[in-house]
Amino acid sequence: MAEIKAFRGLRFTDKAGSTGEVCCPPYDIISPEQKKQYLAENPHNIIRLELPKTAEDTDEAYGKARAYLNEWLDEEILKCDEKPSIYIYEMVFDALGSSY
């Protein structure tokens, strides 16, 4: 049987900007131009952590993402929830003519 455990979620704080400015579509459908646009709109957009790799900087990309994550935690751009919780969400998608 699966064991479900509570954990402390990591969230953007108000210091980051609005939710619309820090969220983006899945990284694998974002073009390099779109990435630049998201980062120009808000330097704390999650794409900076999700898609750090570029053609010019493949060796150090994930180290840079880690450095940004640590910086955002230090500056309280991102913050862990105080108490462990179970987070429930619903996802709806269409596939093969049906909605799930």
N, C-alpha and C positions, 0 to 999 in steps of 0.2 A: 504494500500500500504506500502511496506517495505521502511524504511528510511535508506539510506546509508550515513554514516558519515566518514570523514577522521580521521585518528588517527596517532600517532607517533609510528612508528615501532621500535622494539628493535633488534639491530644487533650486531654481533660479530665485533670487531675492528681488526686491523692488529696485535695488541698485543696478541690476542688469538691464532694465528697460521693460517695455511691455512684452507680453507673451508672444504677440505677433512678430515682434522684432527679433526674438531669440530662437524661435522655432523655424523649421524649414522642412521641405519634403524629404523623403528618404535619400541618403547620400548617393545611392547608385543611379539616381535619375537626374542628378544635378550636373549641369555643364560647368566648365571652368568659368565661363562668363557669369553664370548664375551665382556661383560661389563668390566671385568678386563682388557682385551686387549685394548679396546678403551681408557680407563682411563690411561693405561700405555703409550699409544702413545701420548696422550695429556690430561693433567689434566683438561682442559677446555672443554672437549667434552660435548655436550649437554645432554648426558645420565646421567651425574651427577645430573642434575636438573629434568629430566624426569622420572628417575627410581631410586629414592633414597632409596627405601625400600629394605631391605634384611631380611632374617630370623632372624638375630641376632639383628637387630636394628629397629624394626617396630614402636616403640613408638615415637622415635625422628627423624624418617627419613625425614618427610616433614619440620620439623624445621631446619634440616641440609641443605636441599635444599634451603630454604629461606635464610639461612645464606650465602650459596655459592652465591646465586643470588645477595644479597646485597654486598658481597665482590667483585664480578665481576663488579658490577656497580661502586663501589667506585674506583676500580683499572682501570676502563674504558676498561675492557675486553669486556663488553657489553655496548652499548650506544644507547640511543633513538635518532631517527632521529630528526633534528632540527625543521622541519615543518610537520604538519599533512598531510598525503597523503592518496590516495586510491591506494591499491596495487592489481594489476591484475596478476593472474597467471592462467595457464592452466594445467589441470590434465588429463592424458589419462590412461585408464585402460581397461582391458579385463574382460568380464563376460559373461557366457553362450554362448560362441562362437562369441561374438561381441565385437568390440572395441568402446569405448565411450570416 
